[in-house]
Amino acid sequence: VIPPPVIHIESYSEDSISFSLKMTTNIKVSGYVVNIYWTFDTHRQEKRTLIIEGEKSIQKVTNLTAHTPYEISAWAKTELGDSPLSFVHIVTSGTRPASPSLKAKAINQTAVECSWTGPRNVVYGIFYATSFLELYRSPHNTTTTSHNITVLVQRDEQYLFLV
């Protein structure tokens, strides 16, 4: 039986988490697959996947949001097959930034100008879809460091926007 890997949180801050991965077995490990999950605005679950080569590993994940719950899951790739998953939950330190205030205005039938308020020097994600279900499951999205963007849409559709 292949045991799940041990995920140990080494340190964390407002915008990063450092963790180590190891196996408590003599089975040869070729690498790990790690998923980091978090929920955006209660509508959209985000995920970042890391493919890590080697037996022992300390990783640092950056560009995270302050005071946000994250779930880290990992499994090991071994000479005998993949291990079961292991999980760890952590909340980054600091104060979560205030939600931006979004304004969306149609420029013409296929372009929408989105603008919002919020802190500088951060990356914003803009998500849009024609229904709440699509917004949750598979929205169109783009990122920017500015406070406005023009989004191209299909004509004769109504859209929902999140930033």
Buried (B, 14 or more C-beta within 10 A) or exposed (E): EBBBBBBEEEEBBBBEBBBBBBBEBEBEBEBBBBBBBBEBEEBBEBEBEBEBEEBEBEBEBEEBBBEBEBBBBBBBBBEEEEBEEBEBEBEBEBEEBEEBEBEBEEEEEEEBEBBBEBEEEEEBBBBBBBEEEBBBEEBBBEEEEEBEBEBEBEEEEEBBBBB
